[in-house]
Amino acid sequence: MLLVGWTTVGNRDDADQLARGLVESRLAACVQIEGPVTSQYIWQGKVETSEEFRLTVKFIPARAAAVETWLQEHHPYATPEWITVRAEHVAEKYLSWARANCTSAPL
């Protein structure tokens, strides 16, 4: 099984740092960065609109708690978005690659 998680940050540098940190620490097999995207949300009682970058994080279930803890410690937001779902189907070759890259010792 493979999990996919999403978070957003306010600039490309933060997105790059989070992505690299997750991959280098072998918590995630792959992190994709998209954006900018426009987000609208309520923050401290007011409707806000901001430009953000979305990270799509792919990782194995055994790493789920560690990924979330790592993100909480390194994310620039006080209340970061972190949503995960299980992939319905993952091609066996890709899943094997993801497992190998989420379970080895850090580089």
N, C-alpha and C positions, 0 to 999 in steps of 0.2 A: 504494500500500500504506500501511497505517496500523499503528503499533505501539501496544500497550497495556501499561503497566507498573504495578506495585503496590509500595507501600511503606507502612509504618505508623509512627506516632509516638505518644507517650504522652499528649498533650493536644491540645485543640482549637486553642489558640493556635499551637502548632508546625505543626499541619496547615494552618491558614489562611496562615501565613507561607510555607511551602513552596509551597502551591498558587498564591498570589499571585505569588511570585517566578518560578516556572516560566512562568506565563502572561504576566506583564509583560515578561519577557525574551524572549518569543516562542519559547521552547524547546518548550512544549506548547501545543496548541490549546485544551485543556480539562483541568481537574483536578476530579474529583468527590471529595467527602469523605463517608465513611460512618462511623457509629459512635455510641457506642462499641461495639467488638467485644471479645470476650474471647479472649486469646491464651495458649496454653500452650506452653512451650518449655524447652529446657535452656540455662542460662546459667551459665558458670563452674562446671559440674559439678552444678548443682542444678536441679530442676524448678521453673519459675516460672510464675505465672499473673498476667496483668496486663490492664488495660483499655487499649485503644489505639484510635486512629482510623486508618482505612484510606484511602489516597489512590489513586485510579485515574487514571493519567496517560495522555493520548492525544497522540501525537506522530508525526511522519513519520520514516522511517528515516534521512534525512540528518541529523537532530538527535540520534540515539541516543547517540553518544559524548558529546556536549555535555550532554545531559540527565543521563547517569550521572555525569559529572565534577561538574556543578553540584550534584547531590544529595549526592555524597560531601563536597563542601566546605561545604554548608549544613545537612545533616541532623544533628539533635542526638544520634543514636545513634552509638556507636563502630563498630558493625557493622550498618548499616542493611539491611533487606530491600530488594532491588531485583530484581524478576522481570519479564521482558518476554515478550510473545507477539505473533505476527503476527495481525492480524485476518483471518479467513477471507474475509469479504466486508464491504465498506463501501459504502454508498450513494454514488453519484457526487457528488451535491450536497454531502453531508457531507464527503467526502474533499476536494473542491475547497475548501470552507470551511476545513478543517484545514490544507491546504497553504498557503493564503493567510495564515493566522494563525501559521504556524510559520516563515515565510520572510521576512517583512517586517522592516524595521529595528525595534528596540525602540521603544516609545512614549516 
